Amino acid sequence: MSPTYDVIVIGLGGMGSAAAHHLSARGSRVLGLEKFGPVHSRGSSHGGSRITRQSYFEDPAYVPLLLRAYELYDRLERDTGRDIAALCGGVMLGRPDSRTVSGSRLSAEQWDLPHEMLDAKQIRRRFPTLTPGEDDVALYEARAGLVRPENTVAAHLQLATRNGADLHFEEPMTRWEPYRDGVRVHTAEDTYTAGQLVICPGAWAPELLTDLGVPFTIERQVMYWFQPSGGVAPYLPENHPIYIWEDVEGVQVYGFPAIDGPDLGAKVAFFRKGTPCTPETIERTVHDDEITAMAEQVGRLIPGLPGGFLKAATCMYSNTPDEHFVIARHPAHPGSVTVAAGFSGHGFKFVPVVGEILADLATDGATEHPIELFDPSRLAATPA
Ligand SMILES: Cc1cc2nc3c(=O)[nH]c(=O)nc-3n(C[C@H](O)[C@H](O)[C@H](O)COP(=O)(O)OP(=O)(O)OC[C@H]3O[C@@H](n4cnc5c(N)ncnc54)[C@H](O)[C@@H]3O)c2cc1C
């Protein structure tokens, strides 16, 4: 007889580990299946840091979810004693009419979020590492900062295990099918049945969610660590904020303070501007011309940062056409399957609240969180 569960969660990366925790905390019998080991670097949830912020330029509809995510991140730190979030403050920088500045301001004003608008002179005075152009302005948010992805995933896995979830690593799902009122899931090792399936596939969405009809595209992204020319002191979190800077061409660069000691420098990356890939074919080598392009671009805003190149690592974005998430009951299997995918390079700051939403959807069929924006029917290909 196959083992039976209330819920099977596929993928124990950022979203799936949070779902496994929230479901098991509510008393569900949970099986989590993960293709690789715990907290790995072959998906989208590695690299030491992720920006978190509330004045959300992408859409004000994300703000209530962010407010809840902040509460849950706090609780996760308390419950596990791990170092997860550092709210060092952040600047969203660019021309006043850039999406980064105007969109952040819209969210801040609409939701009455604490923020300050700074002109170029004020930015330079407050953050001497930054040299914005004369026409640049910034929205400064004291509650912006970073979360640590590996520690977040490890914390959720730890709590899920403590709650009694069965977590199987190196055991990918090979296929699943509807079975009685629920689902049957196959792996090379075994077959499992459950009332509910929650699929959190990250960059494997095109493979695992073909029947959703959403045109996901997977993008190779690179994270770069540079050693500042004058040492890391001016780049420590008490002096140097997280930043997203949009230039006049609309190219966005973002980065972090030096959070990992004097030898590991500070991390910086392009937001978007990646190349299409698949998890199987992604080019993991980072080439000299890419490093040069990154150093040149970030050097325009932070001349002291690209002193020496330290290292680079690749990661994948899973994009939807409008860059909004997909979080919903599966339209073809609304009674038994829930999906969370297409986080389009900005999902990590939401991880704990997505876990809570997935637990709501899988156990109650609905959630009180506002997720209308994430309905996959907005993107599904219209039948010919
Ligand atoms: C370079 C980079 C920078 C980013 N910066 C930010 C940022 O600053 N702020 C922010 O909020 N977000 C950021 N993001 C986005 C954020 O990290 C992602 O949205 C988030 O990590 C996605 O989590 P996930 O659970 O969907 O994917 P993953 O964490 O990759 O999890 C998917 C899991 O599914 C598993 N899997 C796949 N197939 C199977 C199968 N058949 N059976 C079992 N398991 C399977 C995979 O092994 C993987 O572990 C960034 C992403 C990248 C790549």
The ligand as an SDF file (V2000), in Angstrom:
LIG
                    3D

 53 58  0  0  0  0  0  0  0  0999 V2000
   20.1580   36.2810   -9.0760 C   0  0  0  0  0  0  0  0  0  0  0  0
   18.8290   36.3680   -8.4120 C   0  0  0  0  0  0  0  0  0  0  0  0
   18.5600   37.4820   -7.6270 C   0  0  0  0  0  0  0  0  0  0  0  0
   17.3250   37.6130   -7.0080 C   0  0  0  0  0  0  0  0  0  0  0  0
   17.1190   38.6920   -6.2120 N   0  0  0  0  0  0  0  0  0  0  0  0
   15.9580   38.8180   -5.5440 C   0  0  0  0  0  0  0  0  0  0  0  0
   15.7910   39.8600   -4.6140 C   0  0  0  0  0  0  0  0  0  0  0  0
   16.7020   40.6720   -4.3970 O   0  0  0  0  0  0  0  0  0  0  0  0
   14.6160   39.9390   -3.9460 N   0  0  0  0  0  0  0  0  0  0  0  0
   13.6130   39.0500   -4.1470 C   0  0  0  0  0  0  0  0  0  0  0  0
   12.5530   39.1810   -3.5060 O   0  0  0  0  0  0  0  0  0  0  0  0
   13.7430   38.0330   -5.0280 N   0  0  0  0  0  0  0  0  0  0  0  0
   14.8930   37.8900   -5.7160 C   0  0  0  0  0  0  0  0  0  0  0  0
   15.0810   36.8470   -6.5810 N   0  0  0  0  0  0  0  0  0  0  0  0
   13.9630   35.9360   -6.8630 C   0  0  0  0  0  0  0  0  0  0  0  0
   13.7830   34.8600   -5.8230 C   0  0  0  0  0  0  0  0  0  0  0  0
   15.0170   34.3860   -5.3650 O   0  0  0  0  0  0  0  0  0  0  0  0
   12.9240   33.7570   -6.4330 C   0  0  0  0  0  0  0  0  0  0  0  0
   11.6810   34.3290   -6.8360 O   0  0  0  0  0  0  0  0  0  0  0  0
   12.6680   32.6200   -5.4660 C   0  0  0  0  0  0  0  0  0  0  0  0
   13.8790   32.1290   -4.9460 O   0  0  0  0  0  0  0  0  0  0  0  0
   11.9250   31.4970   -6.1880 C   0  0  0  0  0  0  0  0  0  0  0  0
   11.6850   30.4380   -5.2940 O   0  0  0  0  0  0  0  0  0  0  0  0
   11.0510   29.0810   -5.8600 P   0  0  0  0  0  0  0  0  0  0  0  0
   10.6670   28.2680   -4.6910 O   0  0  0  0  0  0  0  0  0  0  0  0
   10.0110   29.4140   -6.8870 O   0  0  0  0  0  0  0  0  0  0  0  0
   12.2440   28.3840   -6.6730 O   0  0  0  0  0  0  0  0  0  0  0  0
   13.4220   27.4430   -6.0990 P   0  0  0  0  0  0  0  0  0  0  0  0
   13.8870   27.9510   -4.8040 O   0  0  0  0  0  0  0  0  0  0  0  0
   14.4040   27.2420   -7.1800 O   0  0  0  0  0  0  0  0  0  0  0  0
   12.6740   26.0820   -5.7900 O   0  0  0  0  0  0  0  0  0  0  0  0
   12.1670   25.2110   -6.7880 C   0  0  0  0  0  0  0  0  0  0  0  0
   12.5540   23.8100   -6.3570 C   0  0  0  0  0  0  0  0  0  0  0  0
   11.8650   22.8260   -7.1200 O   0  0  0  0  0  0  0  0  0  0  0  0
   12.7380   21.7060   -7.2120 C   0  0  0  0  0  0  0  0  0  0  0  0
   12.2630   20.8050   -8.2600 N   0  0  0  0  0  0  0  0  0  0  0  0
   12.2450   21.0210   -9.5980 C   0  0  0  0  0  0  0  0  0  0  0  0
   11.7110   19.9570  -10.2320 N   0  0  0  0  0  0  0  0  0  0  0  0
   11.3610   19.0580   -9.2820 C   0  0  0  0  0  0  0  0  0  0  0  0
   10.7460   17.7540   -9.3140 C   0  0  0  0  0  0  0  0  0  0  0  0
   10.4020   17.1750  -10.4780 N   0  0  0  0  0  0  0  0  0  0  0  0
   10.5370   17.1140   -8.1410 N   0  0  0  0  0  0  0  0  0  0  0  0
   10.9030   17.6800   -6.9490 C   0  0  0  0  0  0  0  0  0  0  0  0
   11.4930   18.9100   -6.8820 N   0  0  0  0  0  0  0  0  0  0  0  0
   11.7020   19.5920   -8.0270 C   0  0  0  0  0  0  0  0  0  0  0  0
   14.0810   22.3580   -7.4950 C   0  0  0  0  0  0  0  0  0  0  0  0
   15.1700   21.5030   -7.2760 O   0  0  0  0  0  0  0  0  0  0  0  0
   14.0500   23.5440   -6.5460 C   0  0  0  0  0  0  0  0  0  0  0  0
   14.6320   23.2270   -5.2970 O   0  0  0  0  0  0  0  0  0  0  0  0
   16.3130   36.6470   -7.2080 C   0  0  0  0  0  0  0  0  0  0  0  0
   16.5880   35.5240   -7.9800 C   0  0  0  0  0  0  0  0  0  0  0  0
   17.8390   35.3770   -8.5670 C   0  0  0  0  0  0  0  0  0  0  0  0
   18.0970   34.1650   -9.4040 C   0  0  0  0  0  0  0  0  0  0  0  0
  1  2  1  0
  2  3  1  0
  2 52  2  0
  3  4  2  0
  4  5  1  0
  4 50  1  0
  5  6  2  0
  6  7  1  0
  6 13  1  0
  7  8  2  0
  7  9  1  0
  9 10  1  0
 10 11  2  0
 10 12  1  0
 12 13  2  0
 13 14  1  0
 14 15  1  0
 14 50  1  0
 15 16  1  0
 16 17  1  0
 16 18  1  0
 18 19  1  0
 18 20  1  0
 20 21  1  0
 20 22  1  0
 22 23  1  0
 23 24  1  0
 24 25  2  0
 24 26  1  0
 24 27  1  0
 27 28  1  0
 28 29  2  0
 28 30  1  0
 28 31  1  0
 31 32  1  0
 32 33  1  0
 33 34  1  0
 33 48  1  0
 34 35  1  0
 35 36  1  0
 35 46  1  0
 36 37  1  0
 36 45  1  0
 37 38  2  0
 38 39  1  0
 39 40  1  0
 39 45  2  0
 40 41  1  0
 40 42  2  0
 42 43  1  0
 43 44  2  0
 44 45  1  0
 46 47  1  0
 46 48  1  0
 48 49  1  0
 50 51  2  0
 51 52  1  0
 52 53  1  0
M  END
$$$$
